[in-house]
Amino acid sequence: MYQSYAIADCRPRERFDSFRALVNDVFCPMEVVSDRSVRNAFRARIDAVNLGNVKLVRVSTDPLRVRRRPQDLAHISESPYLVKFQLRGESLWSQRGREVHARPGDFVIASTAEPYSLTFRGDYEMPVMVVPGAIMRRLTPDPDQFLGRRMAADEADCGLLSSFVAQIVARMHRLSEPMVHRIEANVLDLLGAVLSARARSGPLTHEQLLAQVEVYIQDHLHDRGLGPAAIAAAFGISTRSVHMLFETEPMTVGRYIRAQRIAACRRTLESEGPAHASLTDVALQWGFYDLPHMTRCFREEYGEPPRRFLSLKRND
C-alpha cells in the first residue's frame, strides 16, 4: 500500500515538528535537528510503500542532522535494519565509530538497535528500506559486519541494486498489489547477493543455511514452481540436501511451503477485507494453481474454508 505524507500542507511553522513526529512513527524514535534559520520554511517529503515484510520509504528534505541516541533505543520492541540509498545529495553517516561519506548511488546499512548519526549538509533524496532483523539475518548470518561500510555505486552489484531501488521509488505510487510482492522478492534477492559476496568467508552452519532457505521460500511464494528442485538450484545444492535441512523440523519442505502460502492467503484476506478480496486472485497471487487447491489447504490448516472465514469476518 502506497502512502504520501502531505507535510507541505502543514502551516510553515508546523512543518518541521510534523516531519520530526513522522520520522519517529515511520522509522523509530530519534533526534532530528534542523538549522533554526530555515525551520519556518522547512521543506520535506516522505512517501512510503509497504512491499510485504519490508517497507520502502523515500525521504527528501532540507539539510538536517539525525541521531539515534542511547535513550531512544528502549522505545521500540523490535529493531529493524535500515538500508539507506543515497539517491541525490550527499551524507555523512556514523555507527560503531566508523564514518561513511555517501554519494549518489551509494548505500549503507544501519542498525536501529545501536546509536548512530546521519548528517545531510544540503538538499537530498534518500530511499530507505526498513528490513526486519529476522529477515536481514536470513539474508546474511552476521548483518552487523556491514555497519559502517560504504556500498559503493561504482561496484557493479551495488550499483545495480541502487538503480533498481531508484526505479521502484520513481514508480511506487503506480505499483499494483501483485507487482509489489514480486518486487519485494527481487530486491531482497539482490540485497542478499550483494551481502553474500562481501560476507566474511566460512561455510554456513546447518541453522544458517536453513534460515536462508526459509527466507527464500517466503520471498518466492508467488512462484508456482517453488519446490525442492528450485531451492536446490538457487543455493547450488542437491535436492536431497534441501530435504535433509528439514529433517529435524516439524514440517517437510513441501508442507512448510504450503503452510506459508496458506498463512499469506489468510493475511491477505484479513487485510483486504471481505468486500474487496477475490478468492481466486488471492490463491493465484500466493502460488496455488487454482482456488479448489487453496480451499482444501485452507480448510486443513484452519478448520474452515476461506469463504466461511470471510463470512465470519464480515459478521465481526
FENVENPE-V214568 format. One record per backbone hydrogen bond with DSSP energy under -0.5 kcal/mol. NH is the residue of the N-H (numbers start at 1). CO is the residue of the C=O. If there is no record, write none. Layout:
BEGIN
nh->NH co->CO
nh->NH co->CO
END
This chain:
BEGIN
nh->3 co->48
nh->5 co->46
nh->6 co->4
nh->7 co->5
nh->9 co->6
nh->10 co->7
nh->14 co->11
nh->15 co->11
nh->15 co->12
nh->18 co->14
nh->19 co->15
nh->20 co->16
nh->21 co->17
nh->22 co->18
nh->23 co->19
nh->24 co->20
nh->25 co->21
nh->26 co->22
nh->27 co->23
nh->28 co->23
nh->31 co->67
nh->33 co->65
nh->35 co->63
nh->38 co->35
nh->39 co->35
nh->39 co->36
nh->41 co->38
nh->42 co->39
nh->45 co->60
nh->46 co->5
nh->47 co->58
nh->48 co->3
nh->49 co->56
nh->50 co->1
nh->51 co->49
nh->51 co->54
nh->52 co->54
nh->55 co->130
nh->56 co->49
nh->57 co->55
nh->57 co->128
nh->58 co->47
nh->59 co->57
nh->59 co->126
nh->60 co->45
nh->61 co->124
nh->62 co->43
nh->64 co->120
nh->65 co->33
nh->66 co->118
nh->67 co->31
nh->68 co->116
nh->69 co->67
nh->72 co->69
nh->73 co->69
nh->73 co->70
nh->75 co->72
nh->76 co->73
nh->80 co->78
nh->81 co->131
nh->82 co->110
nh->83 co->81
nh->83 co->129
nh->84 co->82
nh->84 co->108
nh->85 co->83
nh->85 co->127
nh->86 co->84
nh->86 co->106
nh->87 co->85
nh->87 co->125
nh->88 co->125
nh->91 co->102
nh->92 co->119
nh->93 co->100
nh->94 co->117
nh->95 co->98
nh->98 co->95
nh->100 co->93
nh->102 co->91
nh->102 co->100
nh->105 co->86
nh->106 co->103
nh->107 co->151
nh->108 co->84
nh->110 co->82
nh->112 co->80
nh->112 co->110
nh->114 co->111
nh->116 co->68
nh->117 co->94
nh->118 co->66
nh->119 co->92
nh->120 co->64
nh->121 co->119
nh->124 co->61
nh->125 co->88
nh->126 co->59
nh->127 co->85
nh->128 co->57
nh->129 co->83
nh->130 co->55
nh->130 co->128
nh->131 co->81
nh->131 co->129
nh->132 co->130
nh->136 co->132
nh->137 co->133
nh->138 co->134
nh->139 co->135
nh->140 co->136
nh->143 co->140
nh->145 co->142
nh->146 co->143
nh->147 co->144
nh->148 co->109
nh->149 co->146
nh->151 co->107
nh->151 co->149
nh->152 co->150
nh->155 co->152
nh->159 co->155
nh->160 co->156
nh->161 co->157
nh->162 co->158
nh->163 co->159
nh->164 co->160
nh->165 co->161
nh->166 co->162
nh->167 co->163
nh->168 co->164
nh->169 co->165
nh->170 co->166
nh->171 co->167
nh->171 co->168
nh->172 co->168
nh->174 co->171
nh->175 co->172
nh->180 co->176
nh->181 co->177
nh->182 co->178
nh->183 co->179
nh->184 co->180
nh->185 co->181
nh->186 co->182
nh->187 co->183
nh->188 co->184
nh->189 co->185
nh->190 co->186
nh->191 co->187
nh->192 co->188
nh->193 co->189
nh->194 co->190
nh->195 co->191
nh->196 co->192
nh->197 co->193
nh->198 co->194
nh->198 co->195
nh->199 co->195
nh->209 co->205
nh->210 co->206
nh->211 co->207
nh->212 co->208
nh->213 co->209
nh->214 co->210
nh->215 co->211
nh->216 co->212
nh->217 co->213
nh->218 co->214
nh->219 co->215
nh->220 co->216
nh->220 co->217
nh->221 co->218
nh->223 co->220
nh->224 co->222
nh->226 co->223
nh->231 co->227
nh->232 co->228
nh->233 co->229
nh->234 co->230
nh->235 co->231
nh->236 co->232
nh->237 co->232
nh->242 co->238
nh->243 co->239
nh->244 co->240
nh->245 co->241
nh->246 co->242
nh->246 co->243
nh->247 co->244
nh->249 co->246
nh->256 co->252
nh->257 co->253
nh->258 co->254
nh->259 co->255
nh->260 co->256
nh->261 co->257
nh->262 co->258
nh->263 co->259
nh->264 co->260
nh->265 co->261
nh->266 co->262
nh->267 co->263
nh->268 co->264
nh->269 co->265
nh->270 co->266
nh->271 co->267
nh->272 co->268
nh->273 co->269
nh->276 co->273
nh->277 co->273
nh->279 co->277
nh->282 co->278
nh->283 co->279
nh->284 co->280
nh->285 co->281
nh->286 co->282
nh->287 co->284
nh->288 co->283
nh->294 co->290
nh->295 co->291
nh->296 co->292
nh->297 co->293
nh->298 co->294
nh->299 co->295
nh->300 co->296
nh->301 co->297
nh->302 co->298
nh->303 co->299
nh->309 co->305
nh->310 co->306
nh->311 co->307
nh->312 co->308
nh->313 co->309
nh->314 co->310
nh->315 co->311
nh->316 co->313
END
